[in-house]
Amino acid sequence: MAAPVNIQAPSKTWELSLYELHRSPQEAIMDGTEVAVSPRSLHSELMCPICLDMLKNTMTTKECLHRFCSDCIVTALRSGNKECPTCRKKLVSRRSLRRDSNFDALISKIYPSRDEYEAHQRRVLERLNRLHNKEALSSSIEEGLRQQARYRSERNHRVKKATQESDNTTFSGGEDNGDARSHLSHDSAPHPRGQTPSEAGPSRKRPRVSDDGSGPEADSGSPTPPLRRHKEGPASEIELVFRPHPQLVHAQDYNQTRYVKTTANATVDHLSKYLALRIALEDRGREEGAGEERGAGETGGTAEVGEGSSLSNISEKQYTIYIMTRGGQFSTLNGSLTLELVNEKYWKVRKPLELYYAPTKEQQQPQQAPQQKSPPPQREG
């Protein structure tokens, strides 16, 4: 009978990863050196990848050496996932696992009281739920939307009420003393030149000047009911750019671009008069500077008298205001239109309102006569 032959099975070969091939061993700390470790990094080392809590009854896989809680990894294997949850290596059954009592001893050494650690974790979770609760966030958003809707309705109600009061004041005269005299004085008030009572209607519905009577409307002489100052708030401001008309303004004329910021209830006539006044003042300053350089006393005195009379003769009809429409055409603006109406009707964009100015044709001929008479005094000097 032949003796049995002992056949030795070949040993299993382990394939090393690149990390394992190139890693260098760490030197063991043999003295009393202490290494400071942050709680966050320590928690990542002691955390179970399945339940994301501290390891309890640690089990280690025999092949890939990953650690899990005993209940977590057993439940995962029973559910049919026969692989490591971390690296997806094959795990046949519980026989591919072993207990890691040394790691449990290390955890108990770091955290002697596990109940205290779990109580701290519960407090942290309660605080996170309180701060990041979806129900609290949704309720606060709904409350904010309700408040916005309430404020919006109140604001619309105030605007409608103010519009009704302005309409009543416009058509009935004074509201406080609704007698016939106030009604007649309101209707018989002098209108600015070039305006009809129907054209001045929109400008009267807007807020007026301040209590001290200052502002652009105080210069134009338009009727201002005293009740409007107390019942309506201050008017909103509007920015505009004054440019010379590219076709009607010549090179020898005043052709500077001006940037103006004024109230939205200012009319086109206010801008025309403001522009005429500014141009006259700048011309006066240039003439005074030229007179000082020449040093002519008598000529300067006569010039000052003429300049004073020219300032008193300034009118809003000296310049005409235009706006460019969509077709590239220039449309003449009525003097009674407010800047707010012009912005709503013609502009409708979120940038400064662009207007164009040019000397009025009727005003150009009277202005040329003084220019022809001015040279004789200079020749006498």
C-alpha positions in Angstrom: 0.0 0.0 0.0 1.5 3.3 -1.1 2.1 5.9 1.6 0.0 9.1 1.3 1.8 12.0 -0.2 1.6 15.3 1.7 0.9 18.0 -0.8 1.5 21.5 0.6 -0.9 24.1 -0.7 0.9 27.2 -2.1 0.8 30.2 0.2 -1.5 33.0 -0.7 0.1 36.1 -2.2 -0.9 39.5 -1.1 -1.0 42.4 -3.6 0.2 45.6 -2.1 -1.2 49.0 -3.1 0.9 51.9 -4.1 0.5 53.5 -0.7 1.7 50.3 1.0 4.6 49.9 -1.3 6.0 53.5 -0.8 5.0 54.1 2.8 7.8 54.5 5.4 7.4 53.0 8.9 6.8 55.4 11.7 9.1 55.3 14.6 7.6 54.2 17.9 7.5 56.7 20.7 9.4 55.1 23.6 9.8 58.1 26.0 7.2 60.3 27.6 6.6 62.5 24.6 3.0 63.8 24.3 1.4 64.5 21.0 -1.5 67.0 20.8 -4.4 65.8 18.7 -7.5 67.8 17.9 -10.9 66.4 18.9 -12.1 66.6 15.3 -9.3 64.4 13.9 -9.6 62.1 16.9 -13.3 61.7 16.3 -12.6 60.7 12.6 -10.3 57.9 13.8 -12.8 56.6 16.4 -15.9 56.9 14.2 -17.8 54.0 12.7 -18.3 54.6 8.9 -21.8 53.1 9.1 -23.4 54.8 12.1 -21.0 57.8 12.2 -20.8 57.4 16.0 -18.1 56.2 18.3 -17.1 52.6 17.8 -18.8 50.1 20.1 -17.6 46.5 20.4 -15.2 47.1 17.6 -14.9 44.5 14.8 -12.1 44.6 12.2 -12.1 43.0 8.8 -9.3 40.4 8.4 -8.4 41.4 4.8 -8.6 45.2 4.6 -8.4 45.9 8.4 -11.3 48.4 8.5 -13.1 48.9 11.8 -16.9 48.9 12.4 -19.3 48.5 15.3 -20.2 44.9 15.8 -24.0 45.5 15.4 -23.5 47.7 12.3 -21.3 45.4 10.3 -23.3 42.3 11.2 -26.6 44.1 10.1 -24.9 45.1 6.8 -23.8 41.5 6.1 -27.2 40.1 6.9 -28.9 42.6 4.5 -27.0 41.0 1.6 -24.1 43.4 1.2 -21.2 40.9 1.3 -18.5 43.5 0.9 -16.6 46.0 3.1 -18.6 49.3 3.3 -15.4 51.3 3.1 -13.3 49.7 0.3 -15.8 47.2 -1.2 -13.5 44.2 -0.6 -15.3 40.9 -0.5 -16.6 39.7 2.9 -18.1 36.2 2.9 -19.6 36.1 6.4 -18.8 36.9 10.0 -15.8 34.6 9.7 -14.1 37.4 7.8 -14.2 39.6 10.9 -12.4 39.5 14.2 -12.9 41.4 17.5 -10.5 44.3 18.2 -10.3 44.4 22.0 -7.2 46.6 21.9 -9.1 49.4 20.1 -11.9 49.1 22.6 -9.4 49.5 25.4 -7.9 52.6 23.7 -11.4 54.2 23.4 -12.2 53.5 27.1 -8.8 55.0 28.0 -9.6 58.2 26.0 -13.2 58.4 27.1 -13.6 56.8 30.5 -17.3 57.7 30.8 -19.1 56.8 27.7 -22.4 57.9 29.1 -21.0 61.5 29.5 -19.9 61.5 25.9 -23.3 60.3 24.7 -25.0 63.0 26.7 -22.7 65.6 25.2 -23.6 64.3 21.7 -27.3 64.6 22.5 -26.9 68.2 23.6 -25.0 69.0 20.4 -27.7 67.4 18.2 -30.4 69.3 20.0 -28.7 72.6 19.4 -28.2 71.8 15.7 -31.8 70.8 15.4 -32.9 74.0 17.1 -30.7 76.2 14.8 -31.2 74.3 11.6 -34.8 73.3 11.9 -36.6 73.3 8.6 -40.0 74.0 10.2 -38.6 77.0 12.0 -37.0 78.3 8.8 -40.2 77.8 6.7 -42.3 79.5 9.4 -40.0 82.5 9.6 -40.1 82.8 5.8 -43.9 82.6 5.8 -44.1 85.3 8.5 -41.7 87.5 6.5 -43.9 87.1 3.4 -47.0 88.0 5.4 -45.4 91.1 6.8 -44.3 92.2 3.3 -47.8 91.7 1.9 -49.3 93.7 4.8 -46.8 96.6 4.3 -47.4 96.6 0.6 -51.1 96.8 1.0 -50.8 99.7 3.5 -48.4 101.5 1.2 -50.8 101.2 -1.7 -53.7 102.4 0.5 -51.7 105.5 1.5 -50.8 106.2 -2.1 -54.4 105.9 -3.2 -55.6 108.1 -0.4 -53.0 110.8 -1.1 -54.0 110.7 -4.8 -57.7 111.1 -3.9 -56.9 114.0 -1.6 -54.8 115.7 -4.3 -57.7 115.3 -6.8 -60.2 116.8 -4.3 -57.9 119.7 -3.6 -57.3 120.3 -7.4 -61.0 120.4 -8.3 -62.5 122.0 -5.2 -59.8 124.5 -4.2 -59.1 124.5 -0.4 -60.2 121.6 1.7 -60.1 123.3 5.1 -62.0 126.5 4.1 -64.1 125.3 1.2 -65.7 128.7 0.6 -66.2 130.3 -2.8 -63.4 132.8 -2.3 -60.7 130.2 -2.1 -62.2 128.4 -5.2 -62.2 131.7 -7.2 -58.7 132.6 -6.1 -57.4 129.2 -7.1 -59.0 129.3 -10.5 -58.0 132.9 -11.2 -54.3 132.4 -10.2 -51.9 133.5 -13.0 -50.5 130.6 -14.9 -47.0 130.6 -16.3 -46.5 131.8 -19.9 -47.2 129.1 -22.4 -49.3 127.0 -20.0 -53.1 126.5 -20.0 -55.0 125.4 -16.9 -55.5 121.9 -18.4 -51.7 121.6 -18.9 -50.8 122.6 -15.4 -53.0 119.9 -13.9 -50.5 117.1 -13.7 -47.9 119.3 -12.0 -50.3 120.4 -9.3 -50.9 116.8 -8.3 -47.3 116.4 -7.3 -45.6 117.5 -4.0 -44.6 121.1 -3.9 -41.7 123.1 -2.5 -40.6 123.1 1.2 -42.1 125.3 3.9 -39.6 128.1 3.4 -40.7 128.6 -0.2 -37.3 127.6 -1.6 -37.0 125.2 -4.6 -37.3 125.3 -8.3 -41.0 126.0 -8.3 -40.7 129.2 -6.3 -38.9 130.9 -9.3 -41.5 129.9 -12.0 -44.4 131.5 -10.2 -46.7 128.5 -10.6 -49.6 128.4 -8.1 -48.8 126.4 -5.0 -51.6 125.5 -2.6 -50.4 125.8 1.0 -52.2 122.7 2.0 -49.9 120.5 -0.1 -46.8 121.2 2.1 -48.4 119.6 5.2 -50.3 116.7 3.7 -47.7 115.1 1.4 -44.1 114.1 2.1 -41.0 115.3 0.4 -40.8 114.6 -3.3 -38.5 111.9 -4.7 -35.3 113.1 -6.5 -34.4 112.4 -10.1 -31.1 112.7 -11.9 -30.8 114.0 -15.4 -28.2 114.9 -18.0 -28.5 118.2 -20.0 -27.0 117.9 -23.5 -26.9 120.5 -26.3 -29.2 119.7 -29.2 -26.9 118.2 -31.9 -28.8 119.9 -34.7 -30.1 123.2 -33.3 -27.1 124.3 -31.1 -24.2 125.8 -33.1 -20.5 125.8 -32.2 -20.5 129.4 -31.1 -23.5 128.9 -28.8 -23.4 127.5 -25.3 -22.9 123.8 -25.7 -21.8 122.4 -22.4 -23.3 119.2 -20.9 -24.7 119.7 -17.4 -25.6 117.1 -14.8 -28.6 118.1 -12.6 -30.2 116.4 -9.6 -33.6 117.8 -8.6 -37.0 116.8 -7.3 -39.3 114.8 -9.5 -42.1 117.3 -9.3 -40.0 120.0 -11.1 -41.5 121.0 -14.4 -39.8 121.5 -17.8 -40.2 125.2 -17.4 -38.2 125.1 -14.2 -35.4 123.4 -16.1 -35.5 126.0 -18.9 -35.4 128.9 -16.5 -32.6 127.2 -14.5 -30.6 126.7 -17.6 -31.1 130.3 -18.8 -30.0 131.6 -15.4 -26.9 129.4 -15.2 -25.8 130.4 -18.7 -26.4 134.1 -17.9 -24.4 133.9 -14.7 -21.5 132.1 -16.4 -21.5 134.7 -19.1 -21.5 137.4 -16.5 -18.5 135.9 -14.7 -16.5 135.6 -17.9 -17.3 139.3 -18.8 -16.3 140.4 -15.3 -13.0 138.6 -15.6 -12.3 140.2 -19.0 -13.3 143.6 -17.6 -10.8 143.3 -14.7 -8.0 142.4 -17.2 -8.7 145.4 -19.3 -9.0 147.7 -16.3 -11.7 149.9 -17.8 -13.7 151.4 -14.9 -16.5 153.1 -16.9 -16.9 150.3 -19.2 -17.2 147.9 -16.3 -19.8 150.1 -14.6 -22.0 150.2 -17.7 -21.6 146.4 -18.2 -22.8 145.7 -14.6 -25.9 147.8 -15.2 -26.6 145.8 -18.4 -25.9 142.5 -16.7 -28.4 143.3 -13.9 -31.1 144.1 -16.4 -30.3 140.9 -18.4 -30.7 138.8 -15.2 -34.0 140.3 -14.5 -35.2 139.6 -18.1 -34.4 135.8 -17.8 -37.4 133.7 -18.8 -38.1 130.0 -19.1 -39.0 130.6 -22.8 -35.4 131.4 -23.8 -34.6 127.7 -24.1 -36.7 124.7 -25.4 -36.2 121.2 -23.9 -36.3 118.2 -26.1 -36.1 114.4 -25.6 -35.0 111.7 -28.0 -37.7 109.1 -28.8 -37.2 105.5 -29.9 -37.1 106.4 -33.6 -34.2 108.8 -33.1 -36.4 111.9 -33.4 -36.4 114.8 -31.0 -39.7 115.6 -29.4 -40.4 119.0 -27.8 -41.5 118.7 -24.1 -44.4 120.8 -22.8 -43.4 123.2 -20.1 -46.0 122.0 -17.7 -44.9 118.4 -17.7 -43.1 117.3 -14.5 -39.9 115.3 -14.7 -41.7 112.3 -13.1 -44.2 112.2 -16.0 -41.5 112.7 -18.5 -39.5 109.8 -17.0 -42.6 107.5 -17.0 -43.8 108.4 -20.5 -40.6 108.7 -22.5 -37.6 107.2 -20.6 -38.6 104.0 -18.6 -35.0 102.9 -18.0 -32.9 102.8 -14.8 -30.4 105.5 -15.7 -30.3 109.3 -15.5 -32.8 111.0 -17.7 -31.2 112.5 -20.8 -32.6 115.8 -22.1 -31.5 118.2 -24.9 -31.7 122.0 -24.9 -31.6 124.6 -27.7 -32.3 128.3 -27.8 -35.9 129.1 -28.7 -36.2 130.5 -32.2 -38.4 133.4 -31.0 -35.8 134.4 -28.5 -32.8 134.3 -30.8 -33.7 137.5 -32.7 -34.2 139.8 -29.7 -30.9 138.5 -28.3 -29.0 139.5 -31.4 -29.9 143.2 -31.2 -28.0 143.9 -27.9 -25.0 142.2 -29.4 -24.9 144.6 -32.3 -25.2 147.7 -30.0 -22.6 146.5 -27.6 -19.5 147.3 -29.8 -19.8 151.1 -29.8 -19.1 151.6 -26.1 -16.0 149.4 -26.4 -14.8 151.5 -29.3 -15.2 154.7 -27.3 -13.2 153.2 -24.4 
